[in-house]
Amino acid sequence: MESSFHWSSSVECVLIPQDGIERIWPMAASFLEKATNRTKKIDLDSLRECADKGLMQIWIAYDPEEDGILSAAATEIVDYVSGLKSARIMLLGGLELNRWREAIDTIEQWASDQGCSLIEIVGRRGWGRVYPEYVEIETWFAKEIG
């Protein structure tokens, strides 16, 4: 017996405007909380504050044929002292993250429109399997002291 369940192949990725953060935050935060819990770099409250101030951007991915959102991401623009400008994907969390792959083109185009010449993904090494066209140029290690 064949299943009637069908995944749409289209996933839309949307940048949430700064004045829309409050409205989308409860849904986005539920996806980003696990990612913030895995890192010491930013917590959920600080992420919200940075998004409200326009220092970071919140993205959602959804399937137009399904209800609700599939995942959320947080990006930031980084201006390195060398003059290099990068869009850094700091956090990503959600359901069916393998489907997020379809949405990265939107972030890449946005980054290019912002004058960025580089996209960085900060996260677990496993993201290399999801985005094989991204080259691992270094691995960041950390140790808590004190």
N, C-alpha and C positions, 0 to 999 in steps of 0.2 A: 504494500500500500504506500503510495507516494504521499509525502507530507505537503500540505498546502502552504506551509510557512515559507515566506519569501523575504530575503534581505534585499533591499534596494541597493543598487551599486553606487548611488550618489550620496555622498556625505557633504553637507555644506558647512563651511567654516566662516564664522562671523566675528568680526572685531566689535566688541561692545563699546559704544561711545561712552565717554567719561560720564555724561549725565544719565546714562542708563545703568550704571553699575549698581545703584541701590536696588533697582527692580530685579535684576538678574542674579544678584549676589547670593541669595539663599540656595539657588540651584547650583551655581558655579562653585560656591564654597563647599558644598557637599562632595564634589569631585576633587577639589584641590586640597582638602584637609589631609587626606592620607599622604599626599606628596609633601605637604609642609611638615608633617610629622616625621618624615624620613630624613629631613635635612635640618641643620642647625642655622642655615643661612637666613631664613625668614619664617615667621610664623603667620598664621592665618590673619590675625588682627593687623599685623604690619603690612601684609599683602593688600588687604582692603584699603588701608590708609594710603599706600603708594598708588593704588589704582584710582582712588578718589582724587588724588593730587595730580594725576596724569603722568606719574613717574614710571608706572608699569601699565601694561595693557592686559585686559582679560578677553579671552576668545572662547567661544563655544562651538562645538561641532554637533550637528543634528542631521537626521535623515528626514527629508521633507515628507516621506511616506509614513513616518512613525511619530508618535506623540513623545514629547519631552526631548531632552538633550542627551547626547551620548557621552560627551566629555567636555572638559574645560582645560584651558592652558593659560599660563601667565608669561608674558614676554616683557623684555626691557630693551631699550636702546642703550648701547654702550659706546662711548667715544673714548677710544684708547689714546694715550699721549702720543703715540706714533702717527696719529691722524686716521687710523683705521676706524671705521664705524661699523658696528655689528648689531644685529638683532639677536638677542639671546633668549631662547626658550628656556625659562627657568623651571617651570613646573608644568606637569601634565598629569591629569588623572581622569578616570572615568570608566565607562563600560566599553567593551569591544574595541579596545585601543588599537587593534590591528586595522580597524576601519579609519582611524585618524590619519593614517598614511595618505589617504585620498585628499585630505584637507590641507596638507602642508604647502601645496602650491600657492594657496591664498596668502599664507603668512610670508612666503618667499617673495611674492609680488609686492605685498605691502612693504616689506623691508627694502626692496629695491626702490620703491617710490619714496621712502624716507631717506634715501641716499646711502643705505648700507651696502657694503661690499662683502659682507660675511654674515652667515647665519650660524649661530652656535646652539648646540643642544647640551644642556647641563643635566646629567641624570645618570642612571645606571648604565653600565656597559652594554646591557642587552638592547638598548636603543639602536646599536650598530646593526643588529639583525633586522630591525624594522626599517631603517634608513641606510641601506648599503651604499648609496651614493655619497653619504657623508663620511669623510675620512677622519679617523681617530688620530689626532695630531699630538695629543698628550692625555694623560690620565691624572686627575686631581686626587690627591690623597690628603687626609686630615687626621690629626690626633688631638684629642682634648688633653689639655695640661692644666695644672693648677689645682 
